[in-house]
Amino acid sequence: MELQYSKPFIEATVLVCHRVLELQIFPKTPSAVHSFAPKHFVTGTLSVHGDLDGTIAFGMDRVFALRATQLLMRHKANGVDATVVDVVGELTNQIAGAARARMNSVKLDVSFPEVICGVSKPIPFPSNAKRVTYPFSSLWGNISVDFGFSSQDAPLRSAKAYSDR
């Protein structure tokens, strides 16, 4: 994994949590990811293309997503609803924007965020990508930033291809 690509997204996650959510997050030990299944109940994903191709996923515990929604929208949800999904998508978008601002020399196109709720739908990492997760803890629960980058000729693994296996 190229640190030059992942570091801006990690720094942006810390920055957005601090500035937008007024929340300090604490890094835990990074590790390899061997599954396409989300580790958290709510995950915002982005596809990236350009100098690198792949997927970046921002996963968070359900309580983390609910508290972020309550803080930002003054909406107290009992579960993951449309407002919570919107907030997770917006946080994912803000993290991507902050990361791209730090990557001046990298040609990178980033998709609109997609939010995955639950753990049954796979994250569309490229099939041959080496995946790594950078987990964090906080007072609200756990979050993580997962990366899977590959060469430009590697196709993204679609949910259909995953479910056909």
N, CA and C of each residue as an Amber inpcrd file, in Angstrom:
protein
   495
   0.8460000  -1.1850000   0.0000000   0.0000000   0.0000000   0.0000000
   0.8810000   1.2350000   0.0000000   0.6300000   2.1120000  -0.9370000
   1.3790000   3.3530000  -1.0430000   0.9010000   4.3240000   0.0270000
   1.7800000   4.6600000   0.9580000   1.4280000   5.5820000   2.0310000
   1.0510000   6.9520000   1.4870000   1.6530000   7.3540000   0.3740000
   1.3450000   8.6670000  -0.1980000  -0.1280000   8.7780000  -0.5800000
  -0.7860000   7.6550000  -0.8750000  -2.1960000   7.6710000  -1.2330000
  -3.1010000   7.5470000  -0.0150000  -2.7200000   6.7500000   0.9520000
  -3.5910000   6.5290000   2.1040000  -3.4610000   7.6090000   3.1710000
  -2.2710000   8.1630000   3.3380000  -2.0450000   9.1420000   4.4060000
  -2.9820000  10.3510000   4.3310000  -3.2260000  10.9520000   3.1580000
  -4.1430000  12.0990000   3.1200000  -5.5650000  11.7530000   3.5810000
  -6.0290000  10.5330000   3.3040000  -7.3670000  10.1370000   3.7310000
  -7.4180000   9.8980000   5.2380000  -6.3420000   9.3680000   5.7940000
  -6.2730000   9.1710000   7.2450000  -6.2560000  10.5260000   7.9430000
  -5.4060000  11.4310000   7.4630000  -5.3370000  12.7720000   8.0520000
  -6.6650000  13.5030000   7.9010000  -7.3280000  13.3530000   6.7670000
  -8.6150000  14.0070000   6.5450000  -9.6860000  13.4520000   7.4800000
  -9.6430000  12.1670000   7.7680000 -10.6030000  11.5700000   8.7010000
 -10.4450000  12.1770000  10.0870000  -9.2080000  12.2940000  10.5470000
  -8.9390000  12.9090000  11.8550000  -9.4120000  14.3600000  11.8520000
  -9.1110000  15.0860000  10.7810000  -9.4750000  16.4980000  10.6690000
 -10.9880000  16.6980000  10.6710000 -11.7120000  15.9300000   9.8720000
 -13.1700000  16.0770000   9.8010000 -13.8160000  15.6950000  11.1290000
 -13.3450000  14.6390000  11.7590000 -13.9020000  14.2690000  13.0720000
 -13.6750000  15.3860000  14.0810000 -12.5020000  15.9940000  14.0490000
 -12.1810000  17.0670000  14.9950000 -12.9860000  18.3330000  14.7030000
 -12.9770000  18.7760000  13.4500000 -13.6080000  20.0580000  13.1080000
 -15.1190000  19.9820000  12.9710000 -15.6160000  18.9510000  12.3460000
 -17.0480000  18.8620000  12.0690000 -17.8030000  18.2380000  13.2390000
 -17.2560000  17.1680000  13.7890000 -17.9410000  16.4560000  14.8680000
 -17.4540000  16.8650000  16.2540000 -16.4060000  17.6950000  16.3040000
 -15.8120000  18.1090000  17.5820000 -15.4700000  16.8870000  18.4320000
 -14.8610000  15.9040000  17.7780000 -14.5870000  14.6170000  18.3990000
 -13.1490000  14.2130000  18.1310000 -12.4710000  13.8010000  19.1750000
 -11.1140000  13.2940000  19.0180000 -11.1820000  11.7910000  18.7800000
 -10.4370000  11.3370000  17.7660000 -10.3570000   9.9030000  17.5020000
  -8.9220000   9.4460000  17.7420000  -8.7890000   8.2060000  18.1810000
  -7.4920000   7.6710000  18.5850000  -7.1200000   6.4960000  17.6860000
  -5.9510000   6.5730000  17.0340000  -5.5670000   5.4950000  16.1170000
  -5.2740000   4.1950000  16.8520000  -5.6380000   3.1130000  16.2040000
  -5.3010000   1.7760000  16.6670000  -4.3490000   1.1690000  15.6320000
  -4.0060000  -0.0610000  15.7740000  -3.0230000  -0.6950000  14.8970000
  -3.6300000  -1.0480000  13.5360000  -3.0220000  -0.5530000  12.4390000
  -3.4990000  -0.9370000  11.1030000  -3.2850000  -2.4300000  10.8660000
  -4.1100000  -2.9950000   9.9990000  -3.9600000  -4.4150000   9.6830000
  -4.4630000  -4.6950000   8.2700000  -4.1110000  -5.8620000   7.7730000
  -4.5790000  -6.2930000   6.4550000  -6.0550000  -6.6550000   6.5390000
  -6.7620000  -6.4510000   5.4400000  -8.1780000  -6.8060000   5.3360000
  -8.2750000  -7.9920000   4.3830000  -8.9630000  -9.0430000   4.8080000
  -9.0690000 -10.2410000   3.9800000 -10.4970000 -10.5210000   3.5350000
 -11.4120000  -9.6170000   3.8430000 -12.8140000  -9.8170000   3.5210000
 -13.3430000  -8.6200000   2.7430000 -14.3620000  -8.8570000   1.9600000
 -15.0430000  -7.7650000   1.2680000 -16.2190000  -7.2570000   2.0950000
 -16.5580000  -7.9480000   3.1830000 -17.6810000  -7.5510000   4.0260000
 -17.2960000  -6.3690000   4.9140000 -18.2070000  -5.4170000   5.0940000
 -17.9260000  -4.2970000   6.0040000 -17.7410000  -4.7980000   7.4370000
 -16.8800000  -4.1210000   8.1820000 -16.6730000  -4.4550000   9.5930000
 -17.6160000  -3.6740000  10.4930000 -18.1580000  -2.5940000   9.9690000
 -19.0350000  -1.7250000  10.7500000 -20.4340000  -1.7400000  10.1520000
 -21.4040000  -1.3040000  10.9460000 -22.7900000  -1.3570000  10.4940000
 -23.0930000  -0.3260000   9.4160000 -22.4030000   0.8060000   9.4250000
 -22.6320000   1.8490000   8.4240000 -21.2840000   2.1850000   7.7820000
 -21.2200000   2.1220000   6.4580000 -19.9660000   2.3490000   5.7450000
 -20.2060000   3.2270000   4.5280000 -19.4690000   4.3370000   4.4600000
 -19.4820000   5.1810000   3.2680000 -18.3370000   4.7590000   2.3710000
 -18.6230000   4.4960000   1.0960000 -17.5820000   4.0520000   0.1700000
 -17.4150000   5.0410000  -0.9770000 -16.2020000   5.1050000  -1.4890000
 -15.8610000   5.9330000  -2.6440000 -15.0140000   5.1120000  -3.5950000
 -15.2930000   5.2150000  -4.8720000 -14.4070000   4.6460000  -5.8870000
 -13.4760000   5.7500000  -6.3480000 -12.2070000   5.4120000  -6.5350000
 -11.2260000   6.3830000  -7.0180000 -10.5840000   5.8470000  -8.2930000
 -10.3240000   6.7720000  -9.2250000  -9.7050000   6.4090000 -10.5000000
  -8.7290000   7.4990000 -10.8920000  -7.6920000   7.1300000 -11.5850000
  -6.6830000   8.0850000 -12.0310000  -5.3110000   7.4690000 -11.8950000
  -4.4300000   8.1420000 -11.1410000  -3.0940000   7.5940000 -10.8960000
  -3.1690000   6.2880000 -10.1150000  -4.2870000   6.0520000  -9.4560000
  -4.5440000   4.7800000  -8.7960000  -6.0150000   4.4790000  -8.9470000
  -6.3720000   3.2180000  -8.9050000  -7.7630000   2.7880000  -8.9600000
  -8.0510000   2.0040000  -7.6970000  -9.2540000   2.1660000  -7.1900000
  -9.6010000   1.3940000  -6.0160000 -10.8210000   1.9150000  -5.3050000
 -10.9350000   1.5000000  -4.0640000 -12.0600000   1.8670000  -3.2160000
 -11.5320000   2.2810000  -1.8560000 -12.1730000   3.2990000  -1.3050000
 -11.8920000   3.7470000   0.0510000 -13.2070000   3.6510000   0.8100000
 -13.1710000   3.0680000   1.9940000 -14.3790000   2.8800000   2.7940000
 -14.1820000   3.4860000   4.1760000 -15.1850000   4.2360000   4.6170000
 -15.1800000   4.8390000   5.9470000 -16.2870000   4.1660000   6.7390000
 -15.9100000   3.2220000   7.6080000 -16.8900000   2.4740000   8.3730000
 -17.0240000   3.0210000   9.7740000 -18.2330000   2.9210000  10.3090000
 -18.4580000   3.3930000  11.6760000 -19.5040000   2.5340000  12.3620000
 -19.3460000   2.4340000  13.6770000 -20.3410000   1.7480000  14.4780000
 -21.6740000   2.4800000  14.3600000 -22.7540000   1.7630000  14.5960000
 -24.0960000   2.3450000  14.5150000 -24.2320000   3.5340000  15.4660000
 -23.7520000   3.4060000  16.6860000 -23.8660000   4.4960000  17.6670000
 -23.1070000   5.7260000  17.1900000 -21.9500000   5.5360000  16.5840000
 -21.1720000   6.6540000  16.0480000 -22.0080000   7.4000000  15.0060000
 -22.6150000   6.6680000  14.0820000 -23.4330000   7.2900000  13.0310000
 -24.6400000   8.0160000  13.6220000 -25.2750000   7.4180000  14.6160000
 -26.4440000   8.0490000  15.2420000 -26.0590000   9.3290000  15.9750000
 -24.9360000   9.3110000  16.6750000 -24.4890000  10.5190000  17.3920000
 -24.0670000  11.6230000  16.4300000 -23.4100000  11.2570000  15.3520000
 -23.0310000  12.2590000  14.3460000 -24.2830000  12.9120000  13.7660000
 -25.3010000  12.1150000  13.5040000 -26.5590000  12.6410000  12.9650000
 -27.2410000  13.5570000  13.9670000 -27.2410000  13.1620000  15.2240000
 -27.8680000  14.0000000  16.2450000 -27.1380000  15.3390000  16.3680000
 -25.8220000  15.3160000  16.3270000 -25.0430000  16.5450000  16.4400000
 -25.2440000  17.4510000  15.2290000 -25.1470000  16.8970000  14.0420000
 -25.1720000  17.7120000  12.8270000 -26.5700000  18.1170000  12.3810000
 -27.5480000  17.2510000  12.5810000 -28.8930000  17.5070000  12.0600000
 -29.9320000  17.7680000  13.1490000 -29.5320000  17.6480000  14.4080000
 -30.4800000  17.7680000  15.5180000 -31.6290000  16.7640000  15.3480000
 -31.2570000  15.5870000  14.8500000 -32.2180000  14.5250000  14.5660000
 -31.8360000  13.3120000  15.4010000 -32.7070000  12.9440000  16.3220000
 -32.4270000  11.7770000  17.1620000 -33.1160000  10.5580000  16.5500000
 -32.3350000   9.7660000  15.8570000 -32.8620000   8.5720000  15.1980000
 -32.7850000   7.3830000  16.1460000 -33.7690000   6.5030000  16.0540000
 -33.7540000   5.2680000  16.8410000 -32.9550000   4.1720000  16.1470000
 -32.7500000   4.3480000  14.8720000 -31.9890000   3.3930000  14.0760000
 -31.4480000   4.1030000  12.8570000 -30.8370000   3.3480000  11.9870000
 -30.2690000   3.9450000  10.7830000 -31.4080000   4.2170000   9.8030000
 -31.7020000   5.5040000   9.6240000 -32.7470000   5.9240000   8.6980000
 -32.1310000   6.7670000   7.5830000 -32.9760000   7.3690000   6.7530000
 -32.4890000   8.1410000   5.6010000 -31.6160000   9.3150000   6.0270000
 -31.9380000   9.9500000   7.1460000 -31.1330000  11.0810000   7.6120000
 -29.7440000  10.6160000   8.0310000 -29.6650000   9.4970000   8.7060000
 -28.3680000   8.9410000   9.1150000 -27.5390000   8.5970000   7.8750000
 -28.1560000   7.9830000   6.8930000 -27.4570000   7.6430000   5.6460000
 -26.9380000   8.9100000   4.9740000 -27.7600000   9.9660000   4.9450000
 -27.3230000  11.2390000   4.3570000 -26.1210000  11.8130000   5.0920000
 -26.1380000  11.7590000   6.4130000 -25.0240000  12.2920000   7.2060000
 -23.7520000  11.4880000   6.9440000 -23.8500000  10.1800000   6.9110000
 -22.6700000   9.3480000   6.6390000 -22.1330000   9.6430000   5.2380000
 -23.0170000   9.8040000   4.2740000 -22.5880000  10.1660000   2.9270000
 -21.8970000  11.5190000   2.8930000 -22.4360000  12.4840000   3.6230000
 -21.8290000  13.8180000   3.6550000 -20.4740000  13.7960000   4.3630000
 -20.3570000  13.0750000   5.4590000 -19.0560000  12.9550000   6.1320000
 -18.0310000  12.2950000   5.2040000 -18.4580000  11.2730000   4.4900000
 -17.5730000  10.6040000   3.5320000 -17.1100000  11.5880000   2.4630000
 -18.0400000  12.4000000   1.9770000 -17.7200000  13.4090000   0.9650000
 -16.7460000  14.4580000   1.5040000 -16.9560000  14.8960000   2.7440000
 -16.0640000  15.8900000   3.3480000 -14.6590000  15.3270000   3.5400000
 -14.5670000  14.0810000   3.9610000 -13.2570000  13.4460000   4.1310000
 -12.5520000  13.3490000   2.7760000 -13.2940000  12.9450000   1.7470000
 -12.6940000  12.8470000   0.4090000 -12.2150000  14.2080000  -0.0800000
 -13.0070000  15.2490000   0.1450000 -12.6110000  16.5900000  -0.2760000
 -11.3700000  17.0760000   0.4410000 -11.3150000  16.8460000   1.7420000
 -10.1400000  17.2620000   2.5170000  -8.9010000  16.4760000   2.0930000
  -9.0720000  15.2040000   1.7710000  -7.9330000  14.3840000   1.3300000
  -7.4410000  14.8320000  -0.0430000  -8.3600000  15.0920000  -0.9470000
  -7.9620000  15.5260000  -2.3000000  -7.2030000  16.8400000  -2.2540000
  -7.5620000  17.7180000  -1.3270000  -6.8560000  18.9950000  -1.1960000
  -5.3950000  18.7840000  -0.8000000  -5.0930000  17.6560000  -0.1770000
  -3.7270000  17.3360000   0.2550000  -2.9470000  16.5560000  -0.8060000
  -3.5910000  16.2230000  -1.9000000  -2.9680000  15.3740000  -2.9240000
  -2.8040000  16.1440000  -4.2330000  -2.1150000  17.2580000  -4.1940000
  -1.9830000  18.1290000  -5.3620000  -1.3530000  17.4480000  -6.5650000
  -0.3810000  16.6020000  -6.3490000   0.3650000  16.0220000  -7.4680000
  -0.2600000  14.7360000  -8.0090000  -1.3550000  14.2850000  -7.4210000
  -1.9720000  13.0310000  -7.8280000  -3.2180000  13.3190000  -8.6630000
  -3.2930000  12.7190000  -9.8490000  -4.4940000  12.8270000 -10.6770000
  -5.4890000  11.8020000 -10.1360000  -6.6170000  12.3000000  -9.6540000
  -7.5510000  11.4140000  -8.9780000  -8.9760000  11.8870000  -9.2010000
  -9.8200000  11.0050000  -9.7140000 -11.2520000  11.2590000  -9.8150000
 -11.9240000  10.4220000  -8.7390000 -12.8210000  11.0480000  -7.9920000
 -13.4920000  10.3770000  -6.8820000 -14.9860000  10.3410000  -7.1650000
 -15.6140000   9.1940000  -6.9570000 -17.0460000   9.0390000  -7.1870000
 -17.8510000   9.7140000  -6.0830000 -19.1570000   9.7890000  -6.3070000
 -20.0550000  10.1930000  -5.2370000 -20.0690000   9.0630000  -4.2080000
 -20.2760000   9.3940000  -2.9330000 -20.2850000   8.3310000  -1.9230000
 -21.5030000   7.4200000  -2.0570000 -21.2800000   6.1780000  -1.7130000
 -22.3660000   5.2160000  -1.5670000 -22.3140000   4.7480000  -0.1220000
 -23.4660000   4.6420000   0.5160000 -23.5060000   4.2200000   1.9110000
 -24.0660000   2.8040000   1.9790000 -23.3260000   1.9420000   2.6530000
 -23.7350000   0.5570000   2.8670000 -24.2070000   0.4340000   4.3110000
 -25.4200000  -0.0750000   4.4920000 -25.9550000  -0.3140000   5.8370000
 -26.0030000  -1.8150000   6.0670000 -25.4890000  -2.2450000   7.1890000
 -25.4240000  -3.6670000   7.4800000 -24.1000000  -4.2490000   7.0110000
 -23.9730000  -5.5410000   7.1530000 -22.7090000  -6.1890000   6.7960000
 -22.8710000  -7.2430000   5.7040000 -24.0500000  -7.3230000   5.0800000
 -24.2550000  -8.3700000   4.0770000 -23.8630000  -7.9420000   2.6660000
 -23.8160000  -6.6380000   2.3730000 -23.4110000  -6.1740000   1.0440000
 -21.9040000  -5.9300000   1.0470000 -21.1850000  -6.5100000   0.1040000
 -19.7220000  -6.3620000   0.0950000 -19.2740000  -4.9680000  -0.3320000
 -18.1130000  -4.5780000   0.1500000 -17.4650000  -3.3470000  -0.2920000
 -16.8000000  -3.6560000  -1.6330000 -17.0080000  -2.8250000  -2.6560000
 -16.4870000  -3.1440000  -3.9950000 -15.0020000  -2.8290000  -4.1840000
 -14.1560000  -3.4970000  -3.4130000 -12.7110000  -3.3580000  -3.5980000
 -12.3030000  -4.0450000  -4.9000000 -11.2460000  -3.5650000  -5.5640000
 -10.7300000  -4.3040000  -6.7190000 -10.3510000  -5.7210000  -6.2910000
 -10.6180000  -6.6800000  -7.1520000 -10.4210000  -8.0780000  -6.7650000
  -8.9700000  -8.4190000  -6.4540000  -8.0140000  -7.7380000  -7.0820000
  -6.6120000  -8.0730000  -6.8340000  -5.9150000  -7.0690000  -5.9200000
  -6.6740000  -6.2180000  -5.2780000  -6.0740000  -5.1700000  -4.4480000
  -5.6110000  -5.7160000  -3.1050000  -4.5110000  -5.1740000  -2.6430000
  -4.0970000  -5.4200000  -1.2630000  -4.8740000  -4.4210000  -0.4220000
  -5.6120000  -4.9450000   0.5460000  -6.4760000  -4.0860000   1.3460000
  -5.9120000  -3.9430000   2.7480000  -6.0800000  -2.7410000   3.3010000
  -5.5990000  -2.4610000   4.6470000  -6.6340000  -1.5950000   5.3540000
  -6.7410000  -1.7740000   6.6690000  -7.6570000  -0.9690000   7.4660000
  -6.8700000  -0.1770000   8.5010000  -7.2890000   1.0570000   8.6890000
  -6.7380000   1.9290000   9.7250000  -7.8680000   2.2050000  10.7100000
  -7.9220000   1.4910000  11.8260000  -9.0100000   1.6640000  12.7860000
  -8.7300000   2.7930000  13.7790000  -9.8050000   3.3700000  14.2900000
  -9.7450000   4.4090000  15.3130000 -10.8030000   4.1060000  16.3610000
 -10.5460000   4.5670000  17.5830000 -11.5610000   4.5080000  18.6280000
 -11.9150000   5.9360000  19.0170000 -13.0800000   6.0850000  19.6310000
 -13.5280000   7.3990000  20.0890000 -14.5320000   7.1970000  21.2200000
 -14.9620000   8.2950000  21.7980000 -15.9880000   8.2130000  22.8330000
 -17.3150000   7.7060000  22.2730000 -17.5280000   7.8660000  20.9810000
 -18.7790000   7.4480000  20.3470000 -18.7390000   6.0210000  19.8270000
 -17.5750000   5.4260000  19.7830000 -17.4490000   4.0910000  19.2080000
 -16.2930000   4.0400000  18.2320000 -16.2530000   2.9920000  17.4620000
 -15.1340000   2.7580000  16.5450000 -15.4570000   3.1940000  15.1240000
 -14.4150000   3.6440000  14.4300000 -14.5040000   3.9300000  13.0020000
 -13.2450000   3.3720000  12.3520000 -13.2730000   3.2670000  11.0430000
 -12.0730000   2.8220000  10.3320000 -12.0600000   3.4040000   8.9270000
 -10.8630000   3.4890000   8.3860000 -10.6580000   3.8600000   6.9900000
 -10.0040000   2.6520000   6.3350000 -10.6740000   2.0800000   5.3490000
 -10.1630000   0.9040000   4.6460000  -9.8010000   1.2960000   3.2210000
  -8.6730000   0.7760000   2.7360000  -8.1890000   1.0780000   1.3990000
  -7.9870000  -0.2040000   0.6240000  -8.2870000  -0.1490000  -0.6490000
  -7.9550000  -1.2220000  -1.5730000  -7.6120000  -0.6060000  -2.9060000
  -6.3230000  -0.5020000  -3.2320000  -5.8680000   0.1010000  -4.4810000
  -5.2270000  -0.9670000  -5.3550000  -5.3630000  -0.8020000  -6.6540000
  -4.7240000  -1.7280000  -7.5860000  -4.2720000  -0.9590000  -8.8120000
  -3.6750000  -1.6750000  -9.7430000  -3.2800000  -1.0430000 -11.0040000
  -4.5340000  -0.7110000 -11.8000000  -4.4010000   0.1710000 -12.7890000
  -5.5600000   0.6430000 -13.5390000  -6.2500000  -0.4540000 -14.3400000
  -5.5720000  -1.5360000 -14.6450000  -6.1940000  -2.5720000 -15.4600000
  -6.9910000  -3.5820000 -14.6360000  -7.0150000  -3.4310000 -13.3160000
  -7.7610000  -4.3680000 -12.4750000  -9.1980000  -3.8870000 -12.3210000
 -10.1890000  -4.7250000 -12.6090000 -11.5820000  -4.2990000 -12.4870000
 -12.0140000  -4.2370000 -11.0280000 -12.9670000  -3.3540000 -10.7470000
 -13.5530000  -3.3390000  -9.4190000 -14.4250000  -4.5710000  -9.2800000
 -14.4130000  -5.1360000  -8.1090000 -15.2270000  -6.3130000  -7.8550000
 -16.6440000  -5.8350000  -7.5730000 -17.5640000  -6.2170000  -8.3850000
 -18.9350000  -5.7610000  -8.2000000 -19.6360000  -6.6340000  -7.1710000
 -20.7110000  -6.1040000  -6.6290000 -21.4950000  -6.8630000  -5.6580000
 -22.0540000  -8.1200000  -6.3190000 -22.4790000  -8.0270000  -7.5850000
 -23.0090000  -9.1890000  -8.2810000 -21.9380000 -10.2660000  -8.4370000
 -20.7370000  -9.8690000  -8.8420000 -19.6580000 -10.8500000  -8.9990000
 -19.3560000 -11.5240000  -7.6730000 -19.4480000 -10.7660000  -6.6020000
 -19.1720000 -11.3180000  -5.2790000 -20.2530000 -12.3220000  -4.8890000
 -21.5190000 -11.9660000  -5.1510000 -22.6110000 -12.8390000  -4.7320000
 -22.7260000 -14.0830000  -5.6080000 -22.1630000 -14.0400000  -6.8300000
 -22.2110000 -15.2010000  -7.7170000 -21.2700000 -16.3140000  -7.2820000
 -20.3610000 -16.0300000  -6.3730000 -19.3700000 -17.0390000  -5.9600000
 -19.9280000 -18.0120000  -4.9740000
